[in-house]
Amino acid sequence: MPARPNIVLIMADDLGHECLGCYGSTSYHTPHLDAMAGRGVAFEHCYSTPLCTPSRVQIMSGKYNFRNYHDFGYMRPDEVTFGNILRDAGYATAIAGKWQLNGIGKGYDRADDSTRPHDAGFDSYCLWQLTRARAEGERYWAPLYEQDGRLVDLREDPGVYGPDRFCDYLCDFIGQHRDGPFLAYYPMVLTHNPFLPTPDSASREQTDPENFADMVAYADKLVGRVVDRLEELGLTDNTLVMFTGDNGTNRNIASQTETRTVQGGKGTLPDAGTHVPLVAQWPAAMPAGYVCRDLVDFTDFVPTLAEAAGVPLPEGFTTDGRSFLPRLRGEAGNPREWVFCHYEPRMPSVDAHRGRFARTRRFKLYHDGRFYDVPADVLEQADIDLDDQGTPELQLKRDQRQRLQAVLNAMPPWQP
């Protein structure tokens, strides 16, 4: 095996599985991500929670939200993250992009403390919504952000595009730490609304949601910049690069795939809210160009990154995840039989959609007993009737429901 790899984890904001060409999208231009899938692996079944803060807390901590989720826009300062684990193992660590985890405006201690990323294991940072709320400054044109303890106020400079600044920062970090190992965590600000023109748009006068396709293309372009930077420095072979999305696409966006139209489902529990892309490359350790049908959820990233770095999880650390590193290496591994989602957003606009489910690739069971054959009913409109003796595969469906009910029963009690 190669030496400890450098690790780059990129997470787009509000970008569902249906938005990448390697998954059959015909609405968007994603050549860099499609090429990454060709050089490595595309996972067909990665699932998140359907909203940004629950997903960010989950992916960083390796725990389901019933263990550690407290409020929208907030993560406890004492939460152990993959940043802590890798920094303690000798990795240089950086984060650039969207933070939104200090609990701004909610009365939490240290909401105005710009050192919070250090608590989460990051030596350096360039972040939007660290101690300044969205109302004070946006992430796109003429941005307001914080970088390593200083406020960068570009609100009077309409020619500066925030996503470029975050990508520049991460590329500079990679260059500064080319001798490695390093962890670069890139929670992108794209493609979240407002849907604004990008530097590559035909006109700065374009309006919603026409700009969304341009935003997807620009997010892909920035991924390409990071990958190109690794190549320029001779770091490609021994750098594990992963790309995912924090949740499904905005509900105002309809996307076309080779087989159907997908209406965005952000904030909701069906596939359009929870099914996200996951593509990865690591040329020194993994085969190229294969599609993996294993189940992955966001708790799995912490044990995967720790195993890739060759470090044990901290003593007493609890994770609900299971490493998918063997699959990245083309090995059999120990894949999941199910994934689980606990979704209690604590955000009024989507609280009505809270719930729990356990699922396999095919079947999905909710806490309230709704049971779906998802590939046959992706919109979840026809609850499976297990009393109908004429139902095809009746015994299989009964067995699968029983197994998924056992998963739900094993979780701590919860009152929706």
Secondary structure, 3 states (H helix, E strand, C coil): CCCCCEEEEEEECCCCHHHCHHHCECCCCCHHHHHHHHHCEEEEEEECCCCHHHHHHHHHHCCCHHHHCCECCECCCCCCCHHHHHHHCCCEEEEEEECCCECCCCCCCCCCCCCHHHHCCCCEEEEECCCCCHHHCCCCECCEEEECCEEEECCCCCCCEHHHHHHHHHHHHHHHCCCCCEEEEEECCCCCCCCCCCCCCCCCCCCCCCHHHHHHHHHHHHHHHHHHHHHHCCCCCCEEEEEEECCCCCCCCEEEECCCEEECCCCCCCHHHHEECEEEECCCCCCCCEEEEEEEEHHHHHHHHHHHHCCCCCCCCCCCCCCCHHHHCCCCCCCCCCEEEEECCCCCCCHHHCEEEEECCCEEEECCCCEEEHHHCCCCCCCCCCCCCCCCCHHHHHHHHHHHHHHHHHCCCCCC
